[in-house]
Every structure is written in structure tokens, then in C-alpha cells.
Amino acid sequence: MSNDQFRKLMEKLDLIIQLLALNLVRDMKTQKEKIIALHSLGIRPSKIAKLLNISDNYVNVTLSNFRKKQKKNENLKDLEET
């Protein structure tokens, strides 16, 4: 397989992944839910922003806030167990 054929194949696969990802989140009500779901699938923040037609910064801030909330919840759980 030539480099050009490989590149075209990868572009098609990327398009399929994007369509599947959008289909997965189409019924989710909030952008936050969509962002977290797509991120949990391993999709990069910049790609999430393009898929949802929102800014990279919005995605990054949403993920940062989500991580902080998770960490806080883990810390509270640890305190309750002690």
C-alpha cells in the first residue's frame, strides 16, 4: 500500500470515527455530557471542539472542571472511609 493510499484510508477511518462519535452523543442534552463522553472514548479536546463546533478553550475548561470535581469527590470519599 502506498503512502497516498494509506493517507486516504486513514482520512476515511477518521471520518467514520467522527460520525460514530456524533451519533453516540446526539441525544445527550448538555455540551458538558457530550464533551465528557467523547473524552472518555479517547478523543482529543481539539477534535471534540471541531466535532461539536465549539471552541477548544470551552472543551479544555469543561474537562478541567470535571477533573477537579472528580478529584474533590475522591478526596471526600477517602475522608469518609477513614
N, C-alpha and C positions, 0 to 999 in steps of 0.2 A: 504494500500500500504506500503510495507516495505521500509526501508531506501535505500536499494540497488536498488530497482525498481525506487524509486524516483530519485536517483542519475543518473541512466541510462536515465530516461526520460528527466532530465534536460540537460544532455550531448547532447541528440538528438535535443532538442529545441535550444540549443546554436549553434549547427551545422547548423540548419535551418536558424537561425538569421544571422549567418556569410555568408551563401550562398546568402541570400536575400540582405544583405548589399553589398556584392561584385557585385551582379547583378545590383544594383542601381547605383554604381559608375563606372561601366566598361567602359562607353562611355565618361567619363569626361577626359579631356586632361591632366590636371596637378595634381600632387600629392596634391598640396595645395587645389584644389577644392574637391578632394576626402576626404581629412582629415577634412575639414570644414563640408562637407555634412554628413559624418559619425558621427562627433562630435555633430552635430545638432540633430541627432537621439538618442543621449544619450549614444553613445558607448564610453567607456573609452579610453583614449590615449594609454594605453598599449595594448588593444585589437585592436585598429586601426593599431598600428605598426605591430602586428602579421598578421592581415588581408592583409596589403599592403606590407608585407615583407620589412619593413624599421625600422630604429632604433626608440626607444622610445623618444630619445632626439630630433630627427628631428620632430616628431609629436608635442612634447611639445613646441619646439621653434616656429613652424609654428602656433600653436594655440595662443601662447603668442603674436606673431607679429600681428595676426589677431585681437585679443582683443585690443591691443594698437591702431591699425588703426581705429577700431570701436569707441573707446573712443575719439580719436582725431576728428573723423568725427562728433560725437555727440557734442563735445565742440565747433566746428566750427559752427554747426547748431544753438547751443544756442546763440553764439555771433551774428549770423546773425539775430536772432529773437529779440534781444534787441535793 
